[in-house]
Amino acid sequence: MSGNTATTTISPSSQPATPSGAVCNAAPVQSMVGRVASASVVEDARQKSGALMARVLRPDQVVTMEFNAQRLNLSVDAAGKVIRVNCG
């Protein structure tokens, strides 16, 4: 493992309240694959997916595995480029 265990999570800050029933839909944000997962890209993906929160998953990173239908996951490679987008 790389020793990097930090997970980047972006939650809405100045956005209107999201309904508690909000459910992530990764289909509209598959175009994010190949882009660098900057804070603005992650937030844009979160909003377009309808997710309440988003996290960036780095190679060899330890993460919690519980499913959360309101969370968008962006898996990135060592260069920080998005290689997979899914909900959970």
C-alpha positions in Angstrom: 0.0 0.0 0.0 1.1 3.5 -0.6 0.3 4.7 2.9 -2.1 7.3 1.6 -5.3 6.7 3.4 -7.0 10.1 3.1 -10.3 10.1 1.3 -11.4 13.3 -0.4 -15.1 13.9 0.3 -16.9 16.8 -1.2 -20.3 17.7 0.3 -22.5 20.5 -0.7 -21.6 23.7 1.1 -23.5 26.7 -0.3 -26.0 24.6 -2.3 -29.7 24.5 -1.5 -30.7 21.7 0.8 -30.8 18.3 -1.1 -33.9 16.2 -0.3 -33.1 13.4 2.1 -34.3 10.9 -0.6 -31.7 12.0 -3.1 -30.2 9.1 -5.0 -27.0 9.0 -6.9 -27.2 8.2 -10.7 -23.7 7.7 -12.2 -24.9 7.4 -15.8 -24.9 11.2 -16.5 -21.3 11.6 -15.3 -19.5 8.8 -17.1 -18.0 11.6 -19.3 -15.8 12.5 -16.3 -13.7 9.4 -17.0 -10.3 10.6 -18.2 -10.5 14.0 -16.5 -8.3 15.0 -13.5 -10.3 14.8 -10.3 -10.0 18.5 -9.3 -12.3 19.9 -6.6 -14.4 21.6 -9.4 -14.7 18.4 -11.4 -15.7 16.3 -8.4 -18.3 18.9 -7.4 -19.6 19.1 -10.9 -19.9 15.3 -11.1 -21.7 15.3 -7.7 -24.3 17.8 -8.8 -24.9 16.2 -12.1 -25.3 12.8 -10.5 -27.8 14.0 -7.9 -25.6 12.6 -5.2 -25.5 14.2 -1.7 -21.8 13.6 -1.4 -18.8 12.5 -3.5 -15.4 10.9 -2.7 -12.2 10.4 -4.6 -10.8 6.9 -4.3 -7.0 6.7 -4.9 -5.0 3.6 -5.8 -4.3 1.2 -2.8 -6.4 3.5 -0.5 -8.2 1.9 2.3 -11.9 2.9 2.2 -15.1 2.0 3.9 -17.1 -0.5 1.8 -20.7 0.2 3.1 -23.1 1.1 0.3 -24.5 4.6 0.4 -27.1 5.3 -2.4 -26.5 9.1 -1.9 -22.7 8.9 -2.5 -20.8 9.2 -5.8 -17.4 7.5 -6.0 -14.7 8.6 -8.4 -11.8 6.2 -8.7 -8.6 7.7 -9.9 -5.2 6.5 -11.2 -1.8 7.5 -9.8 -1.9 10.7 -11.9 -5.3 11.7 -10.4 -7.3 11.0 -13.6 -10.8 9.5 -13.1 -10.8 5.8 -14.3 -14.2 4.8 -12.9 -17.4 6.5 -11.7 -20.0 4.7 -9.7 -22.5 5.2 -6.9 -22.3 3.7 -3.5 
